[in-house]
């Protein structure tokens, strides 16, 4: 007897509170999105385990020491790291954590850059991490 194994559906998510608008560099076409101190990803559909991979710029371009970055769900820390160079970081979020958090997973950082204050401009954003790519795949 043969069984058809259906691949898990691709998780759908949106950028919730704490994410800044996507930016781009005209010359290269490179895009990025900044987090604030707490940036929420909002997942839709049936809760499922996922693997998140985040690729970003070294925070040491803006800070004198690396931040502690956490992936959280409903206040629980799922994973954490301390990026001191350009980074690619992956972590798994269980279906249970997705259910408990109502599909809201946050990226939190303990350091923020205040461009207006530092650069003397009207930019009042709180910039945490500069993220070039964020992918989510089913586990």
Protein Blocks (a to p, Z undefined) as FASTA:
>chain_A
ZZdddddddddddddehiacddddfknopacddddfbdcdddedjddddddddddddfkl
mbcbdcdddddeehiafbdcddfbdcdddddddfklmmmnnopacdddfbdcdfklmnop
ablbdcfbdcfbdcdddZZ
